Each structure stands twice: as C-alpha cells, then as structure tokens.
Amino acid sequence: MIRCILIDDEKNALEMMEWLLKTYCPDVEIVAMCNSSELGVEAIRQHRPDLVFL
C-alpha cells in the first residue's frame, strides 16, 4: 500500500484528487488532506508518506 498526502488550498481540487485516487488507485491510501502548506508540512512529519500531491 502506498501512503500519500494531498495538499491544496482549493477544496474542490482536494475532493477531486481524493475521488480520482479512490476510484482508480485502490492501492493508494490517503493518510491526510491539508489545505495549507503549514498543515502539509506537519502532516508529512507526522505520517511519513511515500507520496505527496501538491
């Protein structure tokens, strides 16, 4: 399982990426979704993801 974090300041973009990943990439687990770079950095430090979408 690939663990990922989504970071974007637009709510619609986060929701679309979440839907795309859940629909087409079942082996990718979203461990956090962040709407700012500050929260994104904190989530990266906490979760240690394999992949980050900005």
PDB file of N, CA, C and O in Angstrom:
ATOM      1  N   MET A   1       0.842  -1.179   0.000  1.00  0.00           N
ATOM      2  CA  MET A   1       0.000   0.000   0.000  1.00  0.00           C
ATOM      3  C   MET A   1       0.892   1.248   0.000  1.00  0.00           C
ATOM      4  O   MET A   1       1.832   1.347   0.789  1.00  0.00           O
ATOM      5  N   ILE A   2       0.592   2.179  -0.876  1.00  0.00           N
ATOM      6  CA  ILE A   2       1.302   3.452  -0.960  1.00  0.00           C
ATOM      7  C   ILE A   2       0.548   4.474  -0.117  1.00  0.00           C
ATOM      8  O   ILE A   2      -0.643   4.703  -0.326  1.00  0.00           O
ATOM      9  N   ARG A   3       1.238   5.076   0.824  1.00  0.00           N
ATOM     10  CA  ARG A   3       0.616   6.077   1.693  1.00  0.00           C
ATOM     11  C   ARG A   3       0.893   7.463   1.114  1.00  0.00           C
ATOM     12  O   ARG A   3       2.035   7.789   0.786  1.00  0.00           O
ATOM     13  N   CYS A   4      -0.169   8.286   0.989  1.00  0.00           N
ATOM     14  CA  CYS A   4       0.018   9.603   0.389  1.00  0.00           C
ATOM     15  C   CYS A   4      -0.683  10.694   1.188  1.00  0.00           C
ATOM     16  O   CYS A   4      -1.569  10.434   2.002  1.00  0.00           O
ATOM     17  N   ILE A   5      -0.255  11.915   0.924  1.00  0.00           N
ATOM     18  CA  ILE A   5      -0.859  13.114   1.497  1.00  0.00           C
ATOM     19  C   ILE A   5      -1.230  14.030   0.350  1.00  0.00           C
ATOM     20  O   ILE A   5      -0.467  14.181  -0.604  1.00  0.00           O
ATOM     21  N   LEU A   6      -2.403  14.643   0.440  1.00  0.00           N
ATOM     22  CA  LEU A   6      -2.857  15.610  -0.546  1.00  0.00           C
ATOM     23  C   LEU A   6      -2.781  17.002   0.075  1.00  0.00           C
ATOM     24  O   LEU A   6      -3.262  17.216   1.187  1.00  0.00           O
ATOM     25  N   ILE A   7      -2.174  17.950  -0.649  1.00  0.00           N
ATOM     26  CA  ILE A   7      -2.067  19.323  -0.158  1.00  0.00           C
ATOM     27  C   ILE A   7      -2.517  20.266  -1.272  1.00  0.00           C
ATOM     28  O   ILE A   7      -1.937  20.278  -2.357  1.00  0.00           O
ATOM     29  N   ASP A   8      -3.549  21.049  -0.996  1.00  0.00           N
ATOM     30  CA  ASP A   8      -4.030  22.039  -1.963  1.00  0.00           C
ATOM     31  C   ASP A   8      -4.886  23.047  -1.222  1.00  0.00           C
ATOM     32  O   ASP A   8      -5.596  22.691  -0.282  1.00  0.00           O
ATOM     33  N   ASP A   9      -4.824  24.303  -1.637  1.00  0.00           N
ATOM     34  CA  ASP A   9      -5.612  25.333  -0.963  1.00  0.00           C
ATOM     35  C   ASP A   9      -7.029  25.441  -1.523  1.00  0.00           C
ATOM     36  O   ASP A   9      -7.835  26.223  -1.018  1.00  0.00           O
ATOM     37  N   GLU A  10      -7.340  24.667  -2.555  1.00  0.00           N
ATOM     38  CA  GLU A  10      -8.691  24.672  -3.118  1.00  0.00           C
ATOM     39  C   GLU A  10      -9.415  23.386  -2.721  1.00  0.00           C
ATOM     40  O   GLU A  10      -8.964  22.284  -3.035  1.00  0.00           O
ATOM     41  N   LYS A  11     -10.536  23.542  -2.033  1.00  0.00           N
ATOM     42  CA  LYS A  11     -11.303  22.393  -1.537  1.00  0.00           C
ATOM     43  C   LYS A  11     -11.730  21.476  -2.675  1.00  0.00           C
ATOM     44  O   LYS A  11     -11.645  20.255  -2.550  1.00  0.00           O
ATOM     45  N   ASN A  12     -12.191  22.056  -3.792  1.00  0.00           N
ATOM     46  CA  ASN A  12     -12.638  21.238  -4.924  1.00  0.00           C
ATOM     47  C   ASN A  12     -11.507  20.384  -5.484  1.00  0.00           C
ATOM     48  O   ASN A  12     -11.730  19.234  -5.862  1.00  0.00           O
ATOM     49  N   ALA A  13     -10.305  20.930  -5.542  1.00  0.00           N
ATOM     50  CA  ALA A  13      -9.158  20.181  -6.054  1.00  0.00           C
ATOM     51  C   ALA A  13      -8.827  19.005  -5.135  1.00  0.00           C
ATOM     52  O   ALA A  13      -8.523  17.911  -5.610  1.00  0.00           O
ATOM     53  N   LEU A  14      -8.886  19.228  -3.828  1.00  0.00           N
ATOM     54  CA  LEU A  14      -8.645  18.139  -2.875  1.00  0.00           C
ATOM     55  C   LEU A  14      -9.679  17.038  -3.039  1.00  0.00           C
ATOM     56  O   LEU A  14      -9.339  15.855  -3.073  1.00  0.00           O
ATOM     57  N   GLU A  15     -10.935  17.430  -3.141  1.00  0.00           N
ATOM     58  CA  GLU A  15     -12.005  16.445  -3.275  1.00  0.00           C
ATOM     59  C   GLU A  15     -11.896  15.658  -4.588  1.00  0.00           C
ATOM     60  O   GLU A  15     -12.136  14.451  -4.610  1.00  0.00           O
ATOM     61  N   MET A  16     -11.537  16.336  -5.672  1.00  0.00           N
ATOM     62  CA  MET A  16     -11.390  15.661  -6.952  1.00  0.00           C
ATOM     63  C   MET A  16     -10.227  14.674  -6.921  1.00  0.00           C
ATOM     64  O   MET A  16     -10.358  13.546  -7.396  1.00  0.00           O
ATOM     65  N   MET A  17      -9.095  15.089  -6.367  1.00  0.00           N
ATOM     66  CA  MET A  17      -7.948  14.188  -6.275  1.00  0.00           C
ATOM     67  C   MET A  17      -8.271  12.992  -5.388  1.00  0.00           C
ATOM     68  O   MET A  17      -7.882  11.866  -5.697  1.00  0.00           O
ATOM     69  N   GLU A  18      -8.976  13.230  -4.294  1.00  0.00           N
ATOM     70  CA  GLU A  18      -9.390  12.135  -3.420  1.00  0.00           C
ATOM     71  C   GLU A  18     -10.261  11.147  -4.195  1.00  0.00           C
ATOM     72  O   GLU A  18     -10.047   9.938  -4.116  1.00  0.00           O
ATOM     73  N   TRP A  19     -11.230  11.649  -4.933  1.00  0.00           N
ATOM     74  CA  TRP A  19     -12.123  10.786  -5.707  1.00  0.00           C
ATOM     75  C   TRP A  19     -11.349   9.999  -6.761  1.00  0.00           C
ATOM     76  O   TRP A  19     -11.550   8.795  -6.918  1.00  0.00           O
ATOM     77  N   LEU A  20     -10.463  10.686  -7.482  1.00  0.00           N
ATOM     78  CA  LEU A  20      -9.672  10.012  -8.518  1.00  0.00           C
ATOM     79  C   LEU A  20      -8.817   8.892  -7.929  1.00  0.00           C
ATOM     80  O   LEU A  20      -8.766   7.792  -8.478  1.00  0.00           O
ATOM     81  N   LEU A  21      -8.154   9.170  -6.825  1.00  0.00           N
ATOM     82  CA  LEU A  21      -7.311   8.151  -6.211  1.00  0.00           C
ATOM     83  C   LEU A  21      -8.129   6.971  -5.701  1.00  0.00           C
ATOM     84  O   LEU A  21      -7.745   5.819  -5.908  1.00  0.00           O
ATOM     85  N   LYS A  22      -9.243   7.240  -5.042  1.00  0.00           N
ATOM     86  CA  LYS A  22     -10.077   6.150  -4.523  1.00  0.00           C
ATOM     87  C   LYS A  22     -10.699   5.331  -5.648  1.00  0.00           C
ATOM     88  O   LYS A  22     -10.894   4.124  -5.503  1.00  0.00           O
ATOM     89  N   THR A  23     -11.012   5.982  -6.768  1.00  0.00           N
ATOM     90  CA  THR A  23     -11.648   5.298  -7.887  1.00  0.00           C
ATOM     91  C   THR A  23     -10.657   4.495  -8.716  1.00  0.00           C
ATOM     92  O   THR A  23     -10.931   3.349  -9.072  1.00  0.00           O
ATOM     93  N   TYR A  24      -9.511   5.084  -9.026  1.00  0.00           N
ATOM     94  CA  TYR A  24      -8.577   4.479  -9.975  1.00  0.00           C
ATOM     95  C   TYR A  24      -7.306   3.907  -9.362  1.00  0.00           C
ATOM     96  O   TYR A  24      -6.562   3.200 -10.042  1.00  0.00           O
ATOM     97  N   CYS A  25      -7.048   4.196  -8.110  1.00  0.00           N
ATOM     98  CA  CYS A  25      -5.804   3.732  -7.478  1.00  0.00           C
ATOM     99  C   CYS A  25      -6.108   3.123  -6.105  1.00  0.00           C
ATOM    100  O   CYS A  25      -5.773   3.713  -5.078  1.00  0.00           O
ATOM    101  N   PRO A  26      -6.733   1.957  -6.085  1.00  0.00           N
ATOM    102  CA  PRO A  26      -7.114   1.374  -4.800  1.00  0.00           C
ATOM    103  C   PRO A  26      -5.923   0.997  -3.915  1.00  0.00           C
ATOM    104  O   PRO A  26      -6.093   0.772  -2.717  1.00  0.00           O
ATOM    105  N   ASP A  27      -4.729   0.925  -4.488  1.00  0.00           N
ATOM    106  CA  ASP A  27      -3.546   0.601  -3.697  1.00  0.00           C
ATOM    107  C   ASP A  27      -2.892   1.831  -3.074  1.00  0.00           C
ATOM    108  O   ASP A  27      -1.837   1.722  -2.449  1.00  0.00           O
ATOM    109  N   VAL A  28      -3.514   3.004  -3.239  1.00  0.00           N
ATOM    110  CA  VAL A  28      -3.012   4.243  -2.633  1.00  0.00           C
ATOM    111  C   VAL A  28      -3.919   4.619  -1.470  1.00  0.00           C
ATOM    112  O   VAL A  28      -5.128   4.778  -1.638  1.00  0.00           O
ATOM    113  N   GLU A  29      -3.330   4.759  -0.304  1.00  0.00           N
ATOM    114  CA  GLU A  29      -4.071   5.147   0.904  1.00  0.00           C
ATOM    115  C   GLU A  29      -3.804   6.618   1.194  1.00  0.00           C
ATOM    116  O   GLU A  29      -2.649   7.027   1.316  1.00  0.00           O
ATOM    117  N   ILE A  30      -4.853   7.407   1.303  1.00  0.00           N
ATOM    118  CA  ILE A  30      -4.721   8.826   1.658  1.00  0.00           C
ATOM    119  C   ILE A  30      -4.686   8.915   3.183  1.00  0.00           C
ATOM    120  O   ILE A  30      -5.672   8.608   3.853  1.00  0.00           O
ATOM    121  N   VAL A  31      -3.548   9.335   3.720  1.00  0.00           N
ATOM    122  CA  VAL A  31      -3.411   9.410   5.172  1.00  0.00           C
ATOM    123  C   VAL A  31      -3.722  10.801   5.713  1.00  0.00           C
ATOM    124  O   VAL A  31      -3.971  10.956   6.909  1.00  0.00           O
ATOM    125  N   ALA A  32      -3.709  11.825   4.836  1.00  0.00           N
ATOM    126  CA  ALA A  32      -4.043  13.185   5.279  1.00  0.00           C
ATOM    127  C   ALA A  32      -4.382  14.042   4.062  1.00  0.00           C
ATOM    128  O   ALA A  32      -3.854  13.844   2.967  1.00  0.00           O
ATOM    129  N   MET A  33      -5.278  14.998   4.289  1.00  0.00           N
ATOM    130  CA  MET A  33      -5.632  16.001   3.288  1.00  0.00           C
ATOM    131  C   MET A  33      -5.488  17.360   3.967  1.00  0.00           C
ATOM    132  O   MET A  33      -6.102  17.604   5.006  1.00  0.00           O
ATOM    133  N   CYS A  34      -4.677  18.245   3.381  1.00  0.00           N
ATOM    134  CA  CYS A  34      -4.368  19.524   4.015  1.00  0.00           C
ATOM    135  C   CYS A  34      -4.677  20.675   3.064  1.00  0.00           C
ATOM    136  O   CYS A  34      -4.506  20.560   1.851  1.00  0.00           O
ATOM    137  N   ASN A  35      -5.139  21.793   3.641  1.00  0.00           N
ATOM    138  CA  ASN A  35      -5.490  22.945   2.810  1.00  0.00           C
ATOM    139  C   ASN A  35      -4.493  24.101   2.948  1.00  0.00           C
ATOM    140  O   ASN A  35      -4.777  25.221   2.523  1.00  0.00           O
ATOM    141  N   SER A  36      -3.325  23.829   3.542  1.00  0.00           N
ATOM    142  CA  SER A  36      -2.277  24.852   3.618  1.00  0.00           C
ATOM    143  C   SER A  36      -0.916  24.167   3.670  1.00  0.00           C
ATOM    144  O   SER A  36      -0.805  22.996   4.035  1.00  0.00           O
ATOM    145  N   SER A  37       0.102  24.911   3.303  1.00  0.00           N
ATOM    146  CA  SER A  37       1.447  24.336   3.319  1.00  0.00           C
ATOM    147  C   SER A  37       1.912  24.049   4.752  1.00  0.00           C
ATOM    148  O   SER A  37       2.624  23.074   4.990  1.00  0.00           O
ATOM    149  N   GLU A  38       1.517  24.883   5.688  1.00  0.00           N
ATOM    150  CA  GLU A  38       1.907  24.666   7.076  1.00  0.00           C
ATOM    151  C   GLU A  38       1.349  23.343   7.601  1.00  0.00           C
ATOM    152  O   GLU A  38       2.068  22.561   8.224  1.00  0.00           O
ATOM    153  N   LEU A  39       0.061  23.099   7.342  1.00  0.00           N
ATOM    154  CA  LEU A  39      -0.549  21.834   7.761  1.00  0.00           C
ATOM    155  C   LEU A  39       0.054  20.665   6.999  1.00  0.00           C
ATOM    156  O   LEU A  39       0.204  19.571   7.544  1.00  0.00           O
ATOM    157  N   GLY A  40       0.398  20.896   5.740  1.00  0.00           N
ATOM    158  CA  GLY A  40       1.006  19.855   4.927  1.00  0.00           C
ATOM    159  C   GLY A  40       2.355  19.416   5.476  1.00  0.00           C
ATOM    160  O   GLY A  40       2.634  18.220   5.561  1.00  0.00           O
ATOM    161  N   VAL A  41       3.192  20.375   5.849  1.00  0.00           N
ATOM    162  CA  VAL A  41       4.500  20.046   6.417  1.00  0.00           C
ATOM    163  C   VAL A  41       4.337  19.262   7.718  1.00  0.00           C
ATOM    164  O   VAL A  41       5.060  18.296   7.962  1.00  0.00           O
ATOM    165  N   GLU A  42       3.394  19.680   8.540  1.00  0.00           N
ATOM    166  CA  GLU A  42       3.130  18.977   9.800  1.00  0.00           C
ATOM    167  C   GLU A  42       2.668  17.536   9.531  1.00  0.00           C
ATOM    168  O   GLU A  42       3.111  16.604  10.202  1.00  0.00           O
ATOM    169  N   ALA A  43       1.777  17.362   8.549  1.00  0.00           N
ATOM    170  CA  ALA A  43       1.274  16.025   8.214  1.00  0.00           C
ATOM    171  C   ALA A  43       2.390  15.146   7.654  1.00  0.00           C
ATOM    172  O   ALA A  43       2.451  13.955   7.957  1.00  0.00           O
ATOM    173  N   ILE A  44       3.266  15.723   6.843  1.00  0.00           N
ATOM    174  CA  ILE A  44       4.390  14.959   6.296  1.00  0.00           C
ATOM    175  C   ILE A  44       5.293  14.467   7.424  1.00  0.00           C
ATOM    176  O   ILE A  44       5.724  13.314   7.422  1.00  0.00           O
ATOM    177  N   ARG A  45       5.573  15.330   8.372  1.00  0.00           N
ATOM    178  CA  ARG A  45       6.419  14.934   9.504  1.00  0.00           C
ATOM    179  C   ARG A  45       5.750  13.849  10.349  1.00  0.00           C
ATOM    180  O   ARG A  45       6.411  12.929  10.833  1.00  0.00           O
ATOM    181  N   GLN A  46       4.451  13.967  10.517  1.00  0.00           N
ATOM    182  CA  GLN A  46       3.726  13.017  11.366  1.00  0.00           C
ATOM    183  C   GLN A  46       3.540  11.662  10.682  1.00  0.00           C
ATOM    184  O   GLN A  46       3.762  10.625  11.308  1.00  0.00           O
ATOM    185  N   HIS A  47       3.136  11.654   9.406  1.00  0.00           N
ATOM    186  CA  HIS A  47       2.749  10.411   8.735  1.00  0.00           C
ATOM    187  C   HIS A  47       3.853   9.746   7.922  1.00  0.00           C
ATOM    188  O   HIS A  47       3.764   8.554   7.628  1.00  0.00           O
ATOM    189  N   ARG A  48       4.898  10.495   7.551  1.00  0.00           N
ATOM    190  CA  ARG A  48       5.980   9.945   6.737  1.00  0.00           C
ATOM    191  C   ARG A  48       5.445   9.219   5.498  1.00  0.00           C
ATOM    192  O   ARG A  48       5.658   8.016   5.348  1.00  0.00           O
ATOM    193  N   PRO A  49       4.744   9.949   4.600  1.00  0.00           N
ATOM    194  CA  PRO A  49       4.126   9.294   3.448  1.00  0.00           C
ATOM    195  C   PRO A  49       5.153   8.885   2.388  1.00  0.00           C
ATOM    196  O   PRO A  49       6.290   9.356   2.385  1.00  0.00           O
ATOM    197  N   ASP A  50       4.720   7.995   1.489  1.00  0.00           N
ATOM    198  CA  ASP A  50       5.538   7.593   0.356  1.00  0.00           C
ATOM    199  C   ASP A  50       5.418   8.602  -0.778  1.00  0.00           C
ATOM    200  O   ASP A  50       6.322   8.735  -1.603  1.00  0.00           O
ATOM    201  N   LEU A  51       4.294   9.309  -0.812  1.00  0.00           N
ATOM    202  CA  LEU A  51       3.957  10.174  -1.934  1.00  0.00           C
ATOM    203  C   LEU A  51       3.207  11.404  -1.443  1.00  0.00           C
ATOM    204  O   LEU A  51       2.370  11.294  -0.547  1.00  0.00           O
ATOM    205  N   VAL A  52       3.490  12.576  -2.013  1.00  0.00           N
ATOM    206  CA  VAL A  52       2.790  13.809  -1.663  1.00  0.00           C
ATOM    207  C   VAL A  52       2.310  14.471  -2.947  1.00  0.00           C
ATOM    208  O   VAL A  52       3.097  14.691  -3.868  1.00  0.00           O
ATOM    209  N   PHE A  53       1.026  14.787  -3.009  1.00  0.00           N
ATOM    210  CA  PHE A  53       0.461  15.524  -4.126  1.00  0.00           C
ATOM    211  C   PHE A  53       0.284  16.975  -3.703  1.00  0.00           C
ATOM    212  O   PHE A  53      -0.363  17.255  -2.694  1.00  0.00           O
ATOM    213  N   LEU A  54       0.861  17.907  -4.477  1.00  0.00           N
ATOM    214  CA  LEU A  54       0.750  19.337  -4.177  1.00  0.00           C
ATOM    215  C   LEU A  54      -0.081  20.014  -5.225  1.00  0.00           C
ATOM    216  O   LEU A  54      -0.295  21.225  -5.155  1.00  0.00           O
TER     217      LEU A  54
END
